[in-house]
Amino acid sequence: MTMQQLSDVELARQPAAYWTGVAYEALIAFTRARHAEHGFTQPQFWLLRNLSANDLLPQGGGMTVAELRQAMSSYLRAEDDLDAEAEVLLERGWLVRDDEGRLRITEAGEEARVTLALHAPAVRARIHEGIDDADYVTTLKVLRQMIRNAGGSA
């Protein structure tokens, strides 16, 4: 019996942890493949976002790779090598490193961040295809409640 043939009763018995894991891996792989098509990686985009005064670092300034790793700890994957990703951005002129080892976004890096962000709506639209917003909101509410039920914070 395939998953499409399962009844609602059978689907209700499926383990949430399994399906959230499958969804996570599929969504990350899809998103990263779309980024690669445009010549960048998800961690590179995160570096730019975390160093931009117009995005996640509103006070501006710079951060070390260790500080960036800490700031991104909730979404970095084990295979993400921020040192290597930062080197690529340094070579592209999108980041500079000061004498204290702090990375700072350049004007070219900020322009790249804005350009790269333009791809996000298409990625989201593809992932959300065939899912109305009300169903998506319900799904997130259910997942958040499951997280709370399991002792996590949502």
LINTAVEN-V62653 format. One record per backbone hydrogen bond with DSSP energy under -0.5 kcal/mol. CO is the residue of the C=O (numbers start at 0). NH is the residue of the N-H. E is the energy in kcal/mol with one decimal. If there is no record, write none. Layout:
((CO | NH | E) (CO | NH | E))
//
This chain:
((1 | 4 | -1.2) (2 | 5 | -1.3) (6 | 10 | -2.9) (7 | 11 | -2.3) (8 | 12 | -0.7) (9 | 12 | -0.9) (10 | 13 | -1.7) (14 | 18 | -1.8) (15 | 19 | -3.0) (16 | 20 | -1.8) (17 | 21 | -2.4) (18 | 22 | -2.5) (19 | 23 | -2.6) (20 | 24 | -2.4) (21 | 25 | -2.3) (22 | 26 | -2.9) (23 | 27 | -2.6) (24 | 28 | -2.4) (25 | 29 | -2.4) (26 | 30 | -2.6) (27 | 31 | -2.8) (28 | 32 | -2.0) (29 | 33 | -2.0) (30 | 34 | -2.2) (31 | 35 | -2.5) (32 | 36 | -1.7) (33 | 37 | -0.7) (34 | 37 | -1.5) (34 | 39 | -1.6) (35 | 38 | -1.7) (40 | 44 | -2.1) (41 | 45 | -2.5) (42 | 46 | -2.4) (43 | 47 | -2.2) (44 | 48 | -2.6) (45 | 49 | -2.9) (46 | 50 | -1.0) (47 | 50 | -0.6) (47 | 51 | -0.6) (48 | 51 | -1.0) (48 | 55 | -1.8) (50 | 104 | -0.6) (51 | 54 | -1.4) (51 | 56 | -2.3) (56 | 59 | -2.7) (62 | 102 | -3.5) (63 | 67 | -2.5) (64 | 68 | -2.9) (65 | 69 | -2.0) (66 | 70 | -2.5) (67 | 71 | -1.9) (69 | 72 | -1.3) (71 | 74 | -2.1) (71 | 75 | -1.8) (76 | 79 | -1.9) (79 | 81 | -0.8) (80 | 84 | -2.6) (81 | 85 | -2.7) (82 | 86 | -1.9) (83 | 87 | -1.7) (84 | 88 | -1.8) (85 | 89 | -2.5) (86 | 90 | -2.5) (87 | 91 | -1.9) (88 | 92 | -0.5) (88 | 93 | -2.3) (88 | 94 | -1.3) (89 | 92 | -0.9) (93 | 105 | -2.2) (95 | 103 | -2.6) (97 | 100 | -2.0) (101 | 97 | -2.6) (102 | 62 | -1.7) (103 | 95 | -2.3) (105 | 109 | -2.5) (106 | 110 | -2.3) (107 | 111 | -2.3) (108 | 112 | -2.6) (109 | 113 | -2.3) (110 | 114 | -2.3) (111 | 115 | -3.3) (112 | 116 | -2.2) (113 | 117 | -0.8) (114 | 117 | -0.8) (115 | 118 | -1.6) (116 | 119 | -1.2) (118 | 122 | -1.7) (119 | 123 | -2.8) (120 | 124 | -2.6) (121 | 125 | -2.1) (122 | 126 | -2.2) (123 | 127 | -2.5) (125 | 128 | -0.8) (127 | 130 | -2.3) (129 | 131 | -0.5) (131 | 135 | -2.2) (132 | 136 | -2.8) (133 | 137 | -2.3) (134 | 138 | -2.5) (135 | 139 | -2.4) (136 | 140 | -2.5) (137 | 141 | -2.5) (138 | 142 | -2.7) (139 | 143 | -2.7) (140 | 144 | -2.1) (141 | 145 | -2.5) (142 | 146 | -2.4) (143 | 147 | -2.3) (144 | 148 | -2.9) (145 | 149 | -1.7) (146 | 151 | -2.9) (147 | 150 | -1.8) (151 | 153 | -0.5))
//
